């Protein structure tokens, strides 16, 4: 695991949409994470961790 992935995991815990944007760019994944984070923070955080760890 390189340092950029570790930093992205830490960002996913506090700012989930930013972590998804850094991992995948602006697209469907980022929009889904923004919606999940607005509705309830925890699902947005889990989705961001999934996206970051999947790559």
C-alpha positions in Angstrom: 0.0 0.0 0.0 1.5 3.3 -1.1 1.3 6.6 0.8 -1.3 8.1 -1.6 -3.7 5.3 -0.9 -3.3 5.7 2.8 -4.0 9.4 2.6 -7.0 8.7 0.4 -8.3 6.3 3.0 -8.0 9.0 5.7 -9.7 11.5 3.5 -12.5 9.0 2.9 -13.2 8.9 6.6 -13.7 12.6 6.9 -14.6 13.9 3.4 -16.0 11.0 1.4 -16.9 12.8 -1.8 -13.4 14.2 -2.1 -11.8 10.8 -1.7 -14.0 9.3 -4.5 -13.2 12.3 -6.7 -9.5 11.8 -6.1 -9.8 8.1 -6.9 -12.1 8.1 -9.8 -12.6 11.7 -11.0 -15.9 13.4 -11.6 -18.5 10.8 -12.7 -21.2 8.5 -11.6 -19.3 7.2 -8.5 -18.7 10.8 -7.2 -22.4 11.8 -7.7 -23.6 8.6 -5.9 -21.2 9.4 -3.0 -22.3 13.0 -2.7 -26.0 11.9 -2.5 -25.2 9.2 0.1 -23.2 11.7 2.1 -26.0 14.3 2.0 -28.7 11.8 3.1 -26.6 10.2 5.9 -22.9 10.5 6.4 -22.1 6.9 7.3 -23.2 5.2 4.0 -21.3 7.8 2.0 -18.2 7.0 4.1 -18.6 3.3 3.5 -19.0 3.8 -0.2 -16.0 6.0 -0.4 -13.9 3.4 1.4 -15.2 0.7 -1.0 -14.2 2.8 -4.0 -10.7 3.7 -2.6 -9.9 0.1 -1.5 -11.3 -1.4 -4.7 -8.7 0.4 -6.9 
